[in-house]
Amino acid sequence: MKHTNTILAFILAIMIAGCEENKQTTDDLITVDVTKTPSSKKDLILQDFMDVEYIPLETKDDFLNQGVVQAVGKDVILVKNRNDDGDIFVYDRTGKALRKINRKGQGGEEYIYIYNIILDEDKGEMYINDIYAKKIVVYDLYGNFKRNFKHKEGGGSIFYTDVFNYDKDNLICYDEYNEEIPFVLISKQDGSIVKDIKIPYKKKIMLQQQLQDGDIIYTTSPGPHRTIIPYKGNWMLSELSSDTVYTLLPDYSLRPSLVRTPPIQSMEPGIFLLLRLFSDRYIFMEAIKNVYDWNAKSGFPRTFFMYDKQEKNFFEYRVYNGDYTTQQEIYMNMLRPVNHEIESWQNLDAPRLVEAYEKGELKGKLKEIAATLDEEANPVIMLVKHKK
């Protein structure tokens, strides 16, 4: 009897622990009302809650570029231009120019357009996501062709937009136009589907407006937003058709992390919730109303706000760069995600840095770097990293 009671007590303890774990998960779920504007505001210094690193990209006559960062590894940085020239600039981690690669063309071993580049340093490979050809082309870090594979087809799929290095064997992709399965894991070897990641929602809803003029359909949108966010070793998945932002765990299960209200499927016009930056304390986001005036060529009004996990409340905000002596604001919707260590990046144009230096508006490492620049220099890359 005593042995039986011990077993029952053990089972009860497990059940209580499970209930407590579920309760904690529920308590941690953040609810965002996209129709409300916070009544309070905070001014923040970026360096108070994130680490910042500056990397000046070496400038040479044959190495001039616009500093659009595609990937940052332990040893190399991959950069491209905003235009469609096909150039890939390979730098070392300090910003020293190593080589320029261009494999643009119509051939099977070439790409038509670089939408984004994914880096796997362990394999010595880079994956060019070519949305025009609807394929991913794989090269080594010297531009030698290795293989290519097609994007997923069927179910409304057109091409992958966001693509990240998931693990040693797979990429994680956002399949924006697929009607039912927005996220997939694909093999780095041949592009085959390793795992479909289905997010619950009633129907696909797009943050865009269209205008038909005869046989021509014009489409406009407010610009890129984060759908896959590497964070704390896991992956945050944001599908705009769903009311819930999920965390993808290593066992492929989905844990709700944030929920919006009112339900997006019930709103007309819809107000969409976009995520911008995750830190240990703050979550930066914005609400965008899906309206556009084609005559005035303006629309998609936005409300910027953040959630303070410590105070458990929402605030409007301004974030400033602490390496300026003046209030130099950082626009969080301009930051672009990188990987689990580096939350995001932004480039700083040389002419503006030179001007700020001459006015005495810089300090610290940024001031030291700006002192070495001229107005023709390549941009300086600002990496925003999670505090260790």
N, C-alpha and C positions, 0 to 999 in steps of 0.2 A: 504493500500500500504506500509505504514511504517512497519507494522507487517510482511508483506511478505519479505521486504528487510532484516529485522532482521534475519529471518529464513534462507534466502539465504546466508547471511554473515556468519552465524553460520556453515552451511554446508560447505562453502568454507574454513573456518578455519580448520574444521576437515580434509578436503581433503589435505590441505597444510601440516598439521601436519603429516598425513599419508605418504605423499611424503617425508617429511624430515626424518621420521623414516626409510623408505626404503632406502633413500640415505645414512643414517648413517650406516645401515647394510651393504650396498654395499661397502662403504668406509672402513669398518672394516674388510672386507674379505681379508685374507692374501693369496697371491699367491706365491707358491714355485716352482722354476725351479730346478728339481732334477739333471739336467745335468751340473749345474754351481757350482763352488766352490767359496765361498766368498773370496774376496781379502784382507779383514782385519781380525784381530784376537783380542780377548779380554781375559784377565786373570781375573777371578772372584773368590771371596771368597764366599763359600756357605752361610755362616751366614749373609752376607750382604743382601741377598734377600729371605732367608728362615730361619725359626726357626729350631733349632736342639735340640733334647733331646736324652740322652743316658740312657739306662736301662741295668744294668748288670744282666744277668740271674743267679739266685742262683745255685750253684754247690753242688750236693750231690751224694753219691755213686750210688744211684738208679735213679738219675735225670741228667745223662750226656747226652748231645745232641749236635746237630750241629747248632742249632739256626735258623732254616728255619721258619721264621715268616709266619703264615697263616692268622691271624686276630688280630687286636688290638681294644679293646673296652674301655669303661670308667673304668671298674673294672678288666678285665682279658686280658691276652695275650695267644694266642694259637700258639704252636710251634711244628714242626715235624722235622724228620731227612731227609737227602737227600736219604738215602737208603730206601728199601721197607720193613721196619720192622713193620709198622703199629702203632707205638707209637705216641700218642698225649700228649704233655706236657702242662699242664694248669698252668700259672703263674698269680699272681695278677699284678696290673699295675705298681708296683715298682720292679718287677722281682723276688718276693718271690715264691718259688715252692709250689704249692698247691696239685696237684695230677697228676698222669700219667694214661692215658686211652689207652687200646688196645682192639679193637673189630674186629681185622682182622680174616677173615675166609671165608668159602664158604657158610655159612648159610644165611637165608633170613634176619636176623637181623644184619648181619655183612658186612664188606666191604673187597674187595680184594686188592684194591690199593687206596691210598689217593693222588689224583691229586691236590686238594686244599680244603680248609675248609672255610666256610662262617659262620660268627657269627651274631646272633641276641640276644643281651643281654636282650632286653625288654621281649622277650619270653623265655629267658633262654635256647636257642637252638643253636646247631651247625649242619651245613649241610655238610656232607662229599661227595664231588664230586668224585665218583668212575668211571673213564672212562673205566676200564676193564669190569666191570659189566654193564656199561652204565646206571647207576642209581645214585640217590642222597639218602643217608641214613641220617636220622635225629635222633639226640640224645640230651638229656639234657646235661648240663655241667659237669655231673658226669659219663657220658657214658651209661646212661640208654636209651635203644632203644625206640623210639616213633613211627616212621613210615618210609616208603621209597616210592620212585616213580621213574619211568623210565624216561630216556631222550626221547626227541622227536624222532619220527621215520618218514621215508619217505622223499622224495625230496633230497636225498643224505645225509641226516643227519646221523652222526655216534655217536658223543657224544658232550657235551658242554665242552669247554675249559675254558675261562674266565667266572666266575660267581661272582656276587656281590649282596649285600643286597640292594635292590631297595627301598622298603618301608616296612611298617609293615605286608603287606600281600603277597608281591611278590619278586622274585629274577629276576635280569636281566642277561641274558646269551648270550654268543657268540657261535653260532652254526656254527663252522668253515667250515664244509664240505657241508652244505646245499647250493644248487645251486642258490637259489633265495632269501631266507630270512635269513640273517646272524644273526640277533638279535631278541630275543624274551623275553617277560616278562612271567614268569610262576608262578603259585600259589605255595606258601610255603606249602600248605596243601596237595595237591595231584599231583603237577607237571603239571596240565592242562595249556594249552596255554591261557594266558590272553590277550596278544597283540602281533601280528606279527609286527616287525619293518623292513620294506623293504627299502633297500638302492639302489638307481638307479645305475645299471651298466649293461653292455652288456652281459658279461659272467664271470663265476668264474675263477679267476686266483690265483694260489698258489705260494707263495715264497718258493720254494723247487726245488730240482733236483732229478731225479730218474734214476736208472740204472737197466736194466733187464738182469739177468743172468739165462737163462733157465726158470724155473718156479718161480724163486725168483726175487722179485723187491726190490731193495735197495733204500731207501729214505733218503735224508739229507737236512737239513735246517740250517739257521744261528742262530736258537734259538728263545726263546719266544719274543714276542713283545706285546705292549699294544693295545688292541682293544676297551676296555671300560675304560674310564678315568673319575672318579668322580672329578668334578671341579665346585666350586662356587654354589653348590646345584643342578647343572644340570649334565648331562652325555655326555662326548665327545665320539662319536662313529667313529672308524676308521676301515673301510673295505678296504683291499688292492686292491680289484677289482674295487673300485670306485676312481674317481679323487678328491672327496670332503670328507673332514672330517666334520661331522655334530654334532651339539649340540641337544640332545634330551631334549625338554622342558617339563614341568609338564603336559601339555595337549597332550603329545605324538607327537606334531609337530616337524619337523626337521628344524633347522636353519643352513645354511652353515656357517662354521667358518674358513675354510682353504681349498684352492684348489691347487692341484699340476698340473704341466705342464712339459713336454708334457703328453698327455693322456696315462695312463698306458696300455690301450687296443691297442695303436698304436706302442708300443715299443717291440722290439725283439733283444736281450734279454731285459726283463723289468728291469727298475730301480725303486725300491719300496721306498716309503716314510714311515718311521717309527717314531712315536712320543715317546718321552722319559720322559719329565717332563714339566708341565705347572706351571708357577709362575705368579704373578701379572705383572711382566715386561718381562720375558723371556719365550720363548718356545724352548726347546731343542729337536732336532730331528736328524735323520740320513737317508742317502740314501744308499740303498744296491742294487748292481747289481746281478741279478739272474743268476750267472754262477758258475760252480764248475768243477774243474779238478779232476776226480776220480783217476787218476794215482798219481798225486802229493798230493792228499787228502787235497786240499786247494781251497778256492774260496770265493764267496760272498764278494767282496771288498766293503768297506764302506767309506762314507764321513760323518764326524760328523760336525754339525753346529747348530747355534741357530738363532732365530729371536728376535730382541730387539724391543718391542712394542713402547717404548718411542722414539727411534731414527728411527723406521720404516725401519730397514735395517738388513741384514744377516751378521753373523760373524762366523768364526771359533772360537773355545774357548778352554780354560782349566779352570776347576773348582777345587779349592783347599779347603781343610778342614781347617778352621780358628783356630781350636783347636790344630794344630800342629805348632811348631816353624819352621819346614822345609816345603817345598812345597810338601805336600801330596795330590796327585791328586785324585779326585773322578770321577769315570767313570759312566756317567749318564745312560748308557745302562745296568748297573748292578743294578740300583734302581728298586724296584718293588712297584706297587701301593697298597694303603691300603684303604682309604676312603676319605670323603670330607674334614675332618679336617687334617688328616695325609696324605700328598701327596705320600710318599713312605718310604721304609725302606731299610736298609742294615746292615748285621752283620759284626762285627769287631772281628777277631780271637784274643783270649787271648795271644798266644805266640808273635804275632807281637806287641800287645799293651805293653806287658811286656818289650820287647826289646826296643821299642820306649821310654818307661818311663826310662829305665836304661841309655839311651843315652841322656836324657834330652830334648826329642823332643816333649813333650806334655805340654799342659797348660790347665788352667780352670778346668771345671768339668771332662773332660776326663782324665786329669792327676790325679785327686783325685780318680777316679774309678780304673785306672790302678795300682795305688799304693796298692790296696787291692787284686790284682789278682796274680795267679801263672800260669805257662804254661799249667796246666791241667784244668783250669777253663773253664766253658761254655762261649760262645761268649757274647760280649756286643752288644746290639741292638741299632742302630742309627735310630731314627725316624726323618724324614724330613717333617716339617709342614709349612703350609701357615702362613705368618706373620699376626698377629691380628691387 
